[in-house]
Each structure stands twice: as C-alpha cells, then as structure tokens.
C-alpha cells in the first residue's frame, strides 16, 4: 500500500526498534527512529509525523511524558503506547494514557497484525478527518500554507486553479478547502457544494473583496480570512471548521436514518403497556418515542429522578426493530472507573483465559441503555466515543477486536447542554448521543396523570399483598393530587405501596398516607389558599393577583392553574402574557 505517512518509533532497545521499523517499512510507511523521549521530541519538531509508536518505558522522557509533550507541540499526531499487562494491572497506566490523549494502548507481547491494524486505523482517521485542499494561484502562498498545515498534522492537497480543484474534490476525501476568492471563488464554491456538500470552505480575501466573502458565506462558505493573516488566526479558523464539519458528518447520517423511518410509524396505542399517563405532555412523549423507535438512532432521555426515563427507554426498545433482542442497562452513577470499564467492555485474562463479557457484548444486536450518562468520566467518554465512531471495542486486557452492533439510549437527570457548556462532557460525544432528545416533564407539571398512576399502583400492590381494596377516598385523592412530588413517580409508587400495606380498610383514606404529605396539604391550605385584596383594588389588578397566587399554589403548573380557575389553558396563557407573569 503505497503512502507517504511517517511513523516515529521510540524504543530503547535497538533490536526491537529495528524489528518494528522492518514491519512498518514493508507496509509502505516512512519510519523515523529514536531511542529516548528527548530525541523523539526533536524529530517530531523537525519532521512531518503522522503517528508516534512509543514504549512506555524509554529513557529521559518516558512514554507518558512524551505523549503529553507531543500534544502541546503537534496535538493532531496520533500516539500509540506499548506497555505490559503487568503495568496495566498494577498501575492502570492504560487509563492514564487514554485520559491524556493517547490514540490507543497496545499490550506487549505485540502481535504484528494488531500493530499494523492499529496504526492503519489511526492514519485512516487522520486522512478522513483532516485532509485540506489549498486553492491559490500563487505558488508561494500554496507552499507557505501547506508547510503550516503539514506541521500541524494535516494532510494537504494543492491546486492552482478551479479545474484542478474540482478534479481533486471528485477523487479525494477532502474535509476542508482553503480557497482564494480570486480563483473563481464564488463559482468554485457553488460547484464544490454540488460535488461534496459536506466540505467546509474557508475563503482567503484581500482588502476590498470582503463583500464577495460575505456573499460567499450566504452560499455556504464556513468563514473567510482577510490578508495579511497570521498563523494563529488561520489555525483557529481551520480547527473550528474541522470540528464543526466532523460533528455534522457524524450526525447527518443518523438524522437521515431517523427521517427514513418516520413515515413508516403507525399508531401503536396497544403497545403502551408500561406507560401510564393521559396528559398532553405525556402523549407528546409517547408520540416522539413511537417515531424514533424504528430508526435505531441514538436517543437521549432527559428528566428528573423518578420521572420514568427507563420506562420510556424500554418502550422504545419494545416497539423498535430490536424488540426480540437484549435490553442491557448500565448506570454510571457513583461507580469507580475501573469497575465501569470492566462492566462496559468486559475483561479478558490472557494468562488464565478467563473471560467476562461486558454490557457492550451482552447487548450486541440489541439495545444498550446508558443511565445517568452525565456521570461518565473524561477517560470513559473518550473510549465510548471511539466505540460509537468505529463500531468496535476490545475487552480489558484483550487484544481481539470485537464488533459492536447496539442501539444506544442514554438518560440524564441534568441539564445536559449546561454540562457540555461547562466542559464537563465532550461536545462531540454529546452530539452523537443526542440525535433525538425526549424530555419527560416532572409529575408536578402533569398532575392529570396522578389519578391513573394511583389506580395502576393500587392494582399492582393490592395483588402483591393479597388485599381487597376498592380505591382511594376523595380527601386522600385530593391530598395526593395537590402534593408537589419532588421524587416524581417513584415517590408516588412508594406512597401507594405503604398505604396498601398499612390500611385496615377497603378504601385508602388520608389516615393511611404519610404524615409529611398530609402536613404539606394542611400548610398549603393555610398559607396559600387565600388571596387578600384591599377594597379599591382595580378589577385588572385583582385578576392579576389571583392568577399569580394560583400559579404559585400550583407550583407553576399551568394545566392545574387553569383547572382551579375554571378557565381554558389558552385563556390562561394569554392572561399570563398580558400581565407579564412567569
């Protein structure tokens, strides 16, 4: 396979170093050799390097120190570290390496096919994501930009005119084009979007041609750079464009997959066996779950604890194409990384041959439910991202590459967008998981679902307790319907279960309810059920105060507020807007 990719091999022992060099040279790679970390850094600074292959234990700068330094000098160069199984077991250095940006870790002794495949995969990803086409009439400009980008780890292709540029776009996998506006800029931009719509285009403009650049951006250009420009400005714009293009490329395919299946979705009301709810909010949730189920696109379910996120996940699985395949759940809350990695990827002891299957393997061909995804550590985020992108993984301690064919559903009880904005969660992973978002409202915002939920839980628990219970008294139902339910459905279920166990009658009364819930109802009635309006208050102010007080009493629930006030939700919304109430 002829190529001009360069591998920097860092290995203290000459025989091993030459052995790696011989293997990779036969594969068509150019090879640079270093026997310590400091020499490796010098070679990295002076040469175009695609991948660093380094033993963990090398003199002067060890493999981990070299990894960190390389990410400062040339962050796009892939680094593969070689280490022993004992080092991984005793020091967890594979975890540390991945957290610091290593492309991969290979366990010694090394199989040739593993070495070659890992390097090939690292380079293929670079070629796919980071190939830039420079189109400029001036050779000096092309040469200068090419040198700048090559040093940063980009693959660079050159064209001196529009015809050559279009030929390259047709034949090569280009992700970004740097285009001088003087080279038939607008025409070439439009033509490139017809050939490869996903290619990001950055225009190079001179003073006085900025208007053309603005027009070009309306026609699909990502951005423009005005001459004279400096290296920092160019690299910032290019790096941003590349990141945007990568995310768009990943999400486009998945969104198209969802759209293709939406038309085939019919009414499946008979399948709502696990979803109890009659409010408009829950009907919208069910409708969206129905639409996404056949597509197998990744789904993110957001909602407070106890709102029924897992129930919705199960519903999606049951009504989808993988209904007869496994549904495997893994929760990321309050579990150490070492345990989570084993739970997710499995474990393989090379010495004993003992194998433990992880959730990815157990869920193969089925659905994997990632619960409380916001709790995933940066290290596992990186590994999970790779699984979603490459559809392959390896067990802990194993060399065998396993295929991953799972439908992913994630859940979070946080404002996930804020978690991403605060840099606590990878943006690229967020976009891959968040193809379709389903927001489940808390129970206090859908109080109409409380009576059917009570009826459902009553039926379940009276059967378990072998009791004859006819229902719930009016005063008990009123108290339950007006409680704010901070624990949502889970809390309601717990309350009904306790009431069924404790009641001595055939009807559950308020005496069978928890004192905290009854007390909350009494406080509500004393403190919030009254509105003081002095004589002389204008009718408009009276109405405003009444709506404001009722909204507060209903904890902002507009459906309940409208019901209490005896008006329609539409009228209430209009009044809220009219009076500036939030």
PAPAVEX-606183 format. One line per 5 residues: number of its first residue (from 1); their letters; for each residue z, x, y of C-alpha. Coordinates in Angstrom, 1 decimal, always signed. Last residue first. Example, Ala and Ser with C-alpha at 12.3 -4.5 7.8 and 13.67 -1.06 7.14 Angstrom:
BEGIN
2) SA) +7.1,+13.7,-1.1; +7.8,+12.3,-4.5
//
This chain:
BEGIN
582) XXXXX) +34.5,-43.7,+34.0; +34.8,-46.3,+36.7; +32.3,-46.1,+39.7; +32.8,-49.8,+40.6; +29.1,-50.7,+40.1
577) XXXXX) +28.8,-48.5,+37.0; +31.8,-50.1,+35.3; +30.6,-53.5,+36.4; +27.1,-52.9,+34.8; +28.7,-51.6,+31.6
572) XXXXX) +31.0,-54.7,+31.4; +28.0,-57.1,+31.9; +26.1,-55.3,+29.1; +29.2,-55.3,+26.9; +29.5,-59.1,+27.2
567) XXXXX) +32.5,-60.8,+28.6; +35.8,-62.2,+27.3; +38.0,-59.6,+29.0; +39.6,-58.6,+25.7; +36.2,-58.5,+23.9
562) XXXXX) +34.6,-56.4,+26.7; +37.5,-53.9,+26.6; +37.2,-53.7,+22.7; +33.5,-52.8,+23.0; +34.2,-50.5,+25.9
557) XXXXX) +36.7,-48.3,+24.1; +38.2,-46.2,+26.8; +41.6,-46.1,+25.2; +41.7,-49.9,+25.0; +44.7,-50.2,+27.4
552) XXXXX) +42.9,-47.8,+29.8; +39.8,-49.9,+29.8; +42.0,-53.0,+30.3; +43.6,-51.3,+33.4; +40.3,-50.3,+34.9
547) XXXXX) +38.7,-53.6,+34.3; +41.6,-55.5,+35.9; +41.7,-53.0,+38.8; +38.0,-53.5,+39.5; +38.3,-57.3,+39.2
542) XXXXX) +41.2,-57.4,+41.6; +39.4,-55.1,+44.1; +36.4,-57.5,+44.1; +38.6,-60.5,+44.6; +40.3,-58.9,+47.6
537) XXXXX) +44.0,-58.2,+47.5; +46.0,-60.4,+49.9; +48.8,-61.1,+47.5; +49.6,-58.0,+45.5; +48.1,-57.4,+42.1
532) XXXXX) +50.3,-56.0,+39.3; +48.5,-55.8,+36.0; +50.5,-56.1,+32.7; +49.5,-55.2,+29.2; +50.0,-51.5,+29.7
527) XXXXX) +53.7,-50.6,+29.7; +55.4,-53.4,+27.7; +52.6,-54.3,+25.4; +51.6,-50.7,+24.7; +55.2,-49.7,+24.1
522) XXXXX) +55.5,-52.5,+21.5; +52.3,-51.5,+19.7; +53.3,-47.9,+19.6; +56.6,-49.0,+18.1; +54.8,-50.9,+15.3
517) XXXXX) +52.7,-47.8,+14.6; +55.6,-45.3,+14.6; +57.7,-47.8,+12.4; +55.1,-47.5,+9.6; +53.9,-50.9,+8.4
512) XXXXX) +55.5,-53.2,+5.8; +57.6,-55.1,+8.4; +54.3,-55.8,+10.3; +53.3,-58.0,+7.3; +51.4,-57.4,+4.1
507) XXXXX) +50.9,-60.7,+2.3; +51.8,-61.2,-1.4; +55.3,-60.0,-0.7; +57.5,-57.1,-1.8; +55.6,-54.5,+0.2
502) XXXXX) +56.3,-50.8,-0.2; +53.4,-49.6,-2.3; +50.7,-51.7,-0.6; +52.1,-50.7,+2.8; +52.0,-47.0,+1.8
497) XXXXX) +48.3,-47.3,+0.8; +47.5,-49.2,+3.9; +49.0,-46.5,+6.2; +47.3,-43.7,+4.3; +43.9,-45.3,+4.5
492) XXXXX) +44.4,-45.9,+8.2; +45.3,-42.2,+8.7; +42.2,-41.1,+6.7; +40.0,-43.5,+8.7; +41.0,-41.9,+12.1
487) XXXXX) +43.9,-39.5,+12.3; +44.4,-40.2,+16.0; +44.3,-43.9,+15.2; +44.6,-45.7,+18.6; +46.6,-48.7,+17.3
482) XXXXX) +45.2,-52.1,+18.6; +43.6,-53.3,+15.4; +46.6,-52.2,+13.3; +49.0,-54.2,+15.5; +46.8,-57.2,+15.5
477) XXXXX) +46.3,-57.0,+11.7; +50.1,-56.9,+11.2; +50.6,-59.9,+13.5; +47.8,-61.9,+11.7; +49.2,-61.1,+8.2
472) XXXXX) +47.3,-58.9,+5.8; +45.8,-60.0,+2.5; +46.3,-61.7,-0.8; +48.2,-59.0,-2.6; +48.7,-59.2,-6.4
467) XXXXX) +49.8,-55.8,-7.5; +48.6,-53.4,-10.2; +49.4,-50.4,-8.0; +45.8,-49.0,-8.5; +44.3,-52.4,-8.1
462) XXXXX) +46.4,-53.1,-5.0; +45.2,-49.7,-3.7; +41.4,-50.2,-3.9; +41.3,-53.8,-2.6; +43.7,-53.0,+0.3
457) XXXXX) +41.5,-50.0,+1.2; +38.4,-52.2,+1.4; +40.1,-55.0,+3.4; +41.6,-52.6,+5.8; +38.2,-50.9,+6.3
452) XXXXX) +36.6,-54.3,+6.9; +39.3,-55.2,+9.5; +39.1,-51.7,+11.2; +35.3,-51.5,+11.7; +35.4,-53.6,+14.9
447) XXXXX) +37.6,-51.0,+16.4; +34.6,-48.7,+16.8; +35.7,-46.3,+19.6; +39.3,-45.9,+18.3; +37.8,-45.0,+14.8
442) XXXXX) +36.2,-41.8,+16.2; +32.4,-41.8,+16.6; +30.3,-40.0,+13.9; +27.6,-37.8,+15.5; +24.7,-37.0,+13.2
437) XXXXX) +22.6,-34.0,+14.2; +19.2,-33.1,+12.7; +17.8,-29.6,+12.7; +21.2,-28.2,+13.4; +21.7,-25.7,+10.6
432) XXXXX) +18.8,-23.5,+11.6; +19.6,-23.8,+15.3; +23.2,-22.9,+14.8; +22.2,-19.9,+12.6; +20.1,-18.5,+15.5
427) XXXXX) +22.8,-19.2,+18.0; +25.4,-17.3,+16.0; +28.9,-18.7,+16.4; +31.9,-17.6,+18.5; +29.6,-16.7,+21.4
422) XXXXX) +31.4,-19.2,+23.8; +28.1,-21.1,+24.1; +28.0,-21.4,+20.3; +31.5,-22.9,+20.1; +30.5,-25.2,+23.1
417) XXXXX) +27.5,-26.5,+21.2; +29.7,-27.2,+18.2; +32.1,-29.5,+20.0; +34.5,-29.2,+17.1; +35.2,-31.3,+14.0
412) XXXXX) +32.3,-29.7,+12.1; +30.1,-30.6,+9.2; +27.2,-29.0,+7.4; +24.5,-30.4,+5.0; +22.2,-27.9,+3.4
407) XXXXX) +19.6,-28.8,+0.7; +19.5,-26.0,-1.9; +16.9,-23.8,-3.5; +18.4,-20.3,-3.5; +16.6,-17.7,-5.8
402) XXXXX) +18.7,-14.9,-7.2; +18.3,-11.2,-6.5; +20.0,-9.1,-9.2; +22.0,-6.2,-7.9; +25.5,-7.6,-8.4
397) XXXXX) +28.9,-6.7,-7.0; +29.2,-9.9,-5.1; +26.4,-12.2,-6.3; +23.0,-11.7,-4.7; +21.0,-14.0,-2.4
392) XXXXX) +17.5,-15.6,-1.9; +16.0,-18.3,+0.2; +14.9,-15.7,+2.7; +15.8,-17.5,+6.0; +18.6,-19.7,+4.8
387) XXXXX) +20.1,-16.9,+2.7; +19.8,-14.4,+5.6; +21.6,-16.8,+7.9; +24.4,-17.2,+5.4; +24.9,-13.4,+5.2
382) XXXXX) +25.0,-13.1,+9.0; +27.4,-16.0,+9.4; +29.6,-14.5,+6.6; +30.2,-11.4,+8.8; +30.6,-13.4,+12.0
377) XXXXX) +33.4,-15.5,+10.3; +32.8,-19.2,+9.4; +35.3,-21.5,+11.0; +32.6,-23.6,+12.8; +31.2,-24.7,+9.4
372) XXXXX) +34.2,-27.0,+8.9; +32.6,-28.2,+5.6; +29.4,-26.7,+4.3; +28.0,-29.3,+1.8; +25.5,-27.8,-0.6
367) XXXXX) +23.0,-30.2,-2.1; +20.9,-29.9,-5.3; +18.2,-27.7,-6.8; +20.8,-24.9,-7.0; +24.3,-26.2,-6.1
362) XXXXX) +26.1,-24.2,-8.7; +24.3,-21.0,-7.6; +25.0,-21.5,-3.9; +28.6,-22.5,-4.8; +29.3,-19.3,-6.6
357) XXXXX) +28.9,-18.5,-10.3; +31.4,-16.0,-11.7; +30.0,-13.3,-14.0; +31.8,-10.9,-16.4; +29.5,-8.0,-17.5
352) XXXXX) +32.6,-5.8,-17.8; +31.4,-2.8,-15.8; +28.9,-4.6,-13.6; +31.4,-7.2,-12.5; +29.5,-10.0,-10.9
347) XXXXX) +30.9,-12.4,-8.4; +29.7,-15.7,-6.8; +27.9,-16.1,-3.5; +29.9,-18.9,-1.8; +33.2,-18.8,-3.6
342) XXXXX) +33.1,-15.0,-3.8; +32.3,-14.8,-0.1; +35.0,-17.3,+0.7; +37.6,-15.4,-1.1; +36.9,-12.1,+0.6
337) XXXXX) +36.5,-13.9,+3.9; +40.0,-15.4,+3.8; +40.3,-19.2,+3.7; +41.9,-21.2,+6.5; +39.0,-23.6,+7.0
332) XXXXX) +35.6,-22.7,+5.4; +35.3,-25.6,+3.1; +32.8,-25.5,+0.2; +31.3,-28.7,-1.3; +28.8,-29.0,-4.1
327) XXXXX) +26.6,-32.0,-4.8; +24.7,-31.4,-8.0; +21.3,-33.0,-8.7; +20.5,-36.7,-9.5; +20.3,-37.7,-5.9
322) XXXXX) +18.1,-34.7,-5.0; +15.3,-36.7,-3.4; +17.7,-38.4,-1.0; +19.7,-41.6,-1.0; +22.7,-40.1,-2.9
317) XXXXX) +22.6,-36.9,-1.0; +22.6,-38.6,+2.4; +25.4,-40.9,+1.3; +27.4,-37.9,+0.1; +27.1,-36.3,+3.5
312) XXXXX) +28.1,-39.6,+5.2; +31.2,-39.7,+3.0; +32.0,-36.1,+3.8; +31.9,-36.8,+7.5; +34.2,-39.8,+7.2
307) XXXXX) +36.1,-40.0,+10.5; +39.2,-38.2,+9.2; +39.0,-35.1,+11.4; +36.9,-35.7,+14.5; +33.1,-35.9,+14.2
302) XXXXX) +29.9,-33.9,+13.9; +27.5,-33.9,+10.9; +24.9,-31.2,+11.0; +21.8,-31.8,+8.8; +19.4,-29.3,+7.3
297) XXXXX) +16.0,-30.9,+6.4; +15.8,-32.4,+2.9; +13.4,-35.0,+4.2; +14.4,-38.0,+2.1; +17.9,-38.3,+3.6
292) XXXXX) +17.0,-37.9,+7.3; +15.9,-41.4,+8.0; +18.7,-43.0,+6.0; +21.3,-40.9,+7.7; +19.9,-41.9,+11.1
287) XXXXX) +20.2,-45.6,+10.1; +23.7,-45.1,+8.8; +24.9,-43.5,+12.0; +23.2,-46.3,+14.0; +25.0,-48.9,+11.9
282) XXXXX) +28.2,-47.1,+12.5; +27.9,-47.3,+16.3; +26.8,-50.9,+16.2; +30.0,-51.8,+14.4; +29.8,-53.2,+10.8
277) XXXXX) +31.5,-50.5,+8.9; +32.3,-49.4,+5.3; +30.1,-46.7,+3.9; +30.6,-45.8,+0.3; +28.4,-48.4,-1.4
272) XXXXX) +25.8,-48.4,+1.4; +23.0,-48.3,-1.2; +22.1,-52.0,-1.0; +21.3,-51.5,+2.6; +18.4,-49.3,+1.7
267) XXXXX) +15.7,-50.4,+4.1; +12.6,-48.2,+3.9; +12.0,-44.5,+4.7; +8.5,-43.4,+4.0; +7.7,-43.2,+7.7
262) XXXXX) +10.5,-40.7,+8.3; +9.3,-38.3,+5.6; +6.6,-36.4,+7.5; +8.8,-36.3,+10.6; +11.6,-34.5,+8.7
257) XXXXX) +9.3,-31.8,+7.3; +7.8,-31.3,+10.7; +11.3,-30.6,+12.0; +11.9,-28.0,+9.3; +8.7,-26.1,+10.1
252) XXXXX) +9.3,-26.2,+13.8; +12.9,-24.9,+13.5; +12.2,-21.4,+12.2; +9.2,-20.7,+14.4; +11.1,-22.0,+17.5
247) XXXXX) +14.1,-19.8,+16.8; +11.9,-16.7,+16.3; +9.9,-17.5,+19.5; +13.1,-17.9,+21.6; +14.5,-14.6,+20.3
242) XXXXX) +11.1,-12.8,+20.9; +10.9,-14.2,+24.5; +14.4,-13.0,+25.3; +13.6,-9.6,+24.0; +10.4,-9.4,+25.9
237) XXXXX) +12.0,-10.5,+29.2; +14.9,-8.0,+28.9; +12.5,-5.2,+27.8; +10.2,-5.6,+30.8; +13.1,-5.7,+33.3
232) XXXXX) +14.8,-2.7,+31.8; +11.6,-0.7,+31.7; +10.8,-1.1,+35.3; +8.0,-3.1,+37.0; +5.6,-2.5,+39.8
227) XXXXX) +4.1,-5.0,+39.2; +5.3,-8.5,+38.6; +6.3,-9.7,+35.1; +5.5,-13.2,+33.9; +7.1,-15.8,+31.7
222) XXXXX) +6.5,-17.9,+28.5; +2.9,-18.8,+29.1; +2.1,-22.4,+28.0; -0.4,-23.8,+30.5; +2.2,-24.5,+33.2
217) XXXXX) +3.2,-20.9,+32.8; -0.4,-19.9,+33.5; -0.3,-21.9,+36.8; +2.8,-19.9,+37.8; +1.1,-16.7,+36.8
212) XXXXX) -2.0,-17.6,+38.9; +0.3,-18.2,+41.9; +1.9,-14.8,+41.3; -1.5,-13.1,+41.9; -0.7,-11.7,+45.4
207) XXXXX) +1.5,-8.9,+44.2; +0.2,-7.9,+40.8; +0.7,-9.8,+37.6; +1.5,-8.9,+33.9; +1.7,-12.2,+31.9
202) XXXXX) +4.0,-12.8,+29.0; +2.6,-14.9,+26.1; +4.7,-16.1,+23.2; +2.6,-16.8,+20.0; +3.5,-20.1,+18.5
197) XXXXX) +0.1,-21.8,+19.4; -1.9,-19.3,+17.4; -5.7,-19.8,+17.7; -5.7,-22.6,+20.2; -2.8,-21.1,+22.2
192) XXXXX) -4.7,-17.8,+22.3; -7.8,-19.5,+23.8; -5.6,-21.0,+26.6; -4.0,-17.7,+27.4; -7.4,-15.9,+27.2
187) XXXXX) -8.9,-18.3,+29.8; -5.9,-18.0,+32.1; -5.8,-14.2,+32.0; -9.5,-13.3,+31.9; -8.2,-9.7,+31.9
182) XXXXX) -6.9,-9.7,+35.5; -3.7,-11.6,+34.3; -2.7,-8.6,+32.3; -1.4,-10.0,+29.0; +1.6,-8.9,+26.9
177) XXXXX) +1.2,-10.9,+23.7; +4.1,-11.9,+21.4; +4.5,-12.9,+17.8; +1.4,-11.3,+16.3; +0.6,-11.7,+12.6
172) XXXXX) -2.8,-10.1,+12.6; -6.4,-11.3,+11.9; -7.0,-14.1,+14.3; -4.9,-12.7,+17.1; -6.6,-9.3,+16.6
167) XXXXX) -10.0,-10.8,+17.1; -8.8,-12.8,+20.1; -7.5,-9.5,+21.8; -10.8,-7.7,+21.1; -12.7,-10.5,+22.8
162) XXXXX) -10.3,-10.6,+25.8; -10.3,-7.0,+26.7; -8.7,-3.6,+26.3; -6.7,-4.5,+23.2; -3.7,-2.7,+21.7
157) XXXXX) -1.3,-3.5,+18.7; +2.3,-2.5,+18.8; +5.0,-2.8,+16.0; +8.4,-3.0,+17.9; +11.3,-0.6,+17.2
152) XXXXX) +12.5,+0.1,+20.8; +10.7,+3.4,+20.8; +7.5,+1.6,+19.9; +7.9,-0.8,+22.8; +8.1,+2.0,+25.5
147) XXXXX) +5.3,+4.0,+23.9; +3.0,+1.0,+23.7; +3.8,+0.1,+27.4; +2.8,+3.5,+28.6; -0.3,+3.7,+26.4
142) XXXXX) -1.6,+0.3,+27.5; -0.9,+1.1,+31.1; -2.7,+4.4,+30.9; -5.6,+2.8,+29.1; -6.2,+0.3,+31.9
137) XXXXX) -8.0,-2.9,+30.9; -4.8,-4.5,+29.6; -3.9,-6.6,+26.5; -0.8,-5.5,+24.6; -0.2,-7.3,+21.3
132) XXXXX) +3.5,-7.2,+20.1; +4.7,-7.4,+16.5; +8.4,-8.0,+16.2; +9.2,-11.0,+14.0; +6.8,-10.7,+11.1
127) XXXXX) +6.4,-7.0,+11.1; +10.1,-6.5,+11.4; +10.8,-9.0,+8.6; +8.2,-7.2,+6.4; +9.9,-3.9,+7.1
122) XXXXX) +13.3,-5.1,+5.9; +11.7,-6.8,+2.8; +9.9,-3.6,+1.9; +13.0,-1.5,+2.2; +14.9,-3.9,+0.0
117) XXXXX) +12.1,-4.1,-2.5; +11.7,-0.4,-2.8; +15.5,+0.3,-3.3; +15.9,-2.6,-5.8; +12.8,-1.5,-7.8
112) XXXXX) +14.1,+2.1,-7.9; +17.5,+1.0,-9.3; +20.4,+2.7,-7.5; +23.6,+3.9,-9.0; +25.0,+3.0,-6.5
107) XXXXX) +25.3,-0.3,-4.7; +22.8,-1.2,-2.0; +24.0,-2.7,+1.3; +21.8,-4.6,+3.7; +20.4,-5.0,+7.2
102) XXXXX) +23.6,-3.4,+8.6; +24.8,-5.0,+11.8; +28.4,-4.0,+12.2; +29.7,-7.0,+10.3; +27.4,-6.1,+7.5
97) XXXXX) +28.8,-2.6,+7.2; +32.4,-3.8,+7.4; +31.9,-6.3,+4.6; +30.1,-3.7,+2.4; +33.0,-1.3,+3.2
92) XXXXX) +35.5,-3.6,+1.4; +37.8,-0.6,+1.0; +38.8,-0.6,-2.7; +36.2,-2.8,-4.3; +33.3,-1.7,-2.1
87) XXXXX) +34.2,+2.0,-2.4; +34.5,+1.6,-6.2; +31.0,-0.1,-6.4; +29.5,+3.0,-4.8; +27.7,+3.0,-1.4
82) XXXXX) +24.2,+3.1,+0.0; +23.7,+1.8,+3.5; +20.5,+0.1,+4.7; +19.9,+0.2,+8.5; +17.0,-1.8,+10.1
77) XXXXX) +15.8,-0.4,+13.4; +15.9,-3.2,+16.1; +19.0,-1.9,+17.9; +17.5,+1.5,+18.7; +20.0,+3.7,+20.6
72) XXXXX) +23.1,+1.5,+20.5; +22.4,+0.1,+17.1; +21.8,+3.6,+15.9; +25.3,+4.7,+16.9; +27.0,+1.9,+15.0
67) XXXXX) +25.0,+2.6,+11.8; +25.5,+6.3,+12.1; +29.3,+5.7,+12.4; +29.1,+3.6,+9.2; +27.0,+6.2,+7.3
62) XXXXX) +29.3,+9.1,+8.2; +28.7,+11.2,+11.3; +29.6,+14.9,+10.7; +28.9,+14.9,+6.9; +27.4,+12.0,+4.8
57) XXXXX) +29.4,+9.4,+2.8; +27.9,+6.0,+3.4; +24.5,+7.2,+2.1; +21.8,+6.4,+4.5; +18.4,+4.7,+4.5
52) XXXXX) +17.3,+4.1,+8.1; +14.3,+1.8,+8.5; +11.5,+1.5,+11.0; +11.7,+4.9,+12.8; +9.5,+6.0,+15.7
47) XXXXX) +10.7,+9.5,+16.4; +12.7,+11.6,+18.9; +15.8,+9.6,+19.2; +16.0,+8.7,+15.5; +15.4,+12.4,+14.5
42) XXXXX) +18.4,+13.4,+16.8; +20.5,+10.6,+15.3; +19.7,+11.8,+11.7; +20.7,+15.4,+12.6; +24.1,+14.1,+13.7
37) XXXXX) +24.6,+12.0,+10.6; +24.0,+14.8,+8.1; +21.4,+16.0,+5.5; +18.4,+14.6,+7.4; +14.9,+13.7,+6.1
32) XXXXX) +12.0,+11.9,+7.7; +9.6,+10.0,+5.5; +6.2,+8.4,+6.1; +5.8,+5.4,+3.7; +2.9,+4.9,+1.2
27) XXXXX) +4.9,+3.8,-1.8; +4.5,+7.2,-3.3; +6.2,+8.6,-0.2; +9.1,+6.2,-0.9; +9.8,+7.5,-4.4
22) XXXXX) +9.3,+11.1,-3.5; +11.6,+10.9,-0.5; +14.4,+9.2,-2.5; +14.2,+12.0,-5.1; +14.1,+14.6,-2.3
17) XXXXX) +17.4,+13.3,-0.8; +19.0,+13.1,-4.2; +18.1,+16.8,-4.9; +19.2,+17.9,-1.4; +22.6,+16.3,-1.5
12) XXXXX) +23.9,+15.2,+1.9; +21.7,+12.1,+2.3; +20.1,+10.5,+5.4; +16.6,+9.2,+4.7; +14.7,+8.1,+7.8
7) XXXXX) +11.9,+5.7,+6.7; +8.7,+5.5,+8.8; +6.1,+2.8,+8.5; +2.5,+3.8,+8.8; +1.1,+1.8,+6.0
2) XX) -1.2,+1.9,+3.0; +0.0,+0.0,+0.0
//
